[in-house]
Amino acid sequence: MPDLPPRQRVRESFERAAASYDDAAVLQRQVCEHLLAEFDPHPEPSSVLDAGCGTGYGIRLLRDRWPAAHIMAVDFAPAMLCLARQDTELCLAADIEALPCPNATFTTWWSNLTVQWCDIDKVLREAQRVLRPGGELALSTLGPATFDELRTAFSGIDGHRHTLTFSEPAAIERALQRAGFSAIRLLRQTISLHYPDLRNLLRSIKDIGANSVGEGARNGLLGRQAWQRVQAAYEAHRTPAGLPARYDVILAYARK
């Protein structure tokens, strides 16, 4: 299992990012749309739990697709949940690793780019518990090739971690199996976003609250010379579109 940042630190990062999140969440919107496009549950959902709803973009897509469904928005960052309230009256401030929901409550468990911040075994056990028999799960997360260019640029600068470690698709599949899910289907795709320079790239990560990297992170800023070395190393990856940030996206679907 990847080393994860403390839950409180993750919560605080997303609290701080709430105001800037929608302007910066280009990847989150793209992945959410892909996750929904590949999801064809039968029968149609009547009650959906959006686990880690953020500011509510997924809620809007789900409601457009299934207008009659009741959607429960769950997030452990209250500032995010306040924004999501604009899209649903059913909001719950809670940690998806320990949901305060009765067993067999929902027909659908949905999560877009959230479980990479969590203990996935705890999350999937809770998903299994709150789903009704035959209920369906759809989630997106990030794979190990995410931020490859960034990891390479920082290598050799110091002994600290500068990116989170992400799970292989096979590890996601095994976690789903351990939780008791069946009919598991995984898809993988690479999405690259481009930026004019490294500062803008790193700012985009911070603006969505995704800058907690877990144990071994640096506790201060890089020195000027080290920063210049990182910039020069990243320039080797420049394309006509700009500096790329690679996201190794994993979509997973399963049934209880």
Secondary structure, DSSP 8 states (H G I E B T S, - for coil): ------HHHHHHHHHHHHHHHHHH-HHHHHHHHHHHHT---SS--SEEEEET-TTSHHHHHHHHH-TT-EEEEEES-HHHHHHHTTT-S-EEE--TTS----TT-EEEEEEES-GGGS-HHHHHHHHHHHEEEEEEEEEEEE-TTTTHHHHHHHTTT-SSB-S-----HHHHHHHHHHTT-EEEEEEEEEEEEEESSHHHHHHHHHHTT-----TTB-SS---HHHHHHHHHHHHTT-BTTBEEEEEEEEEEEEE-
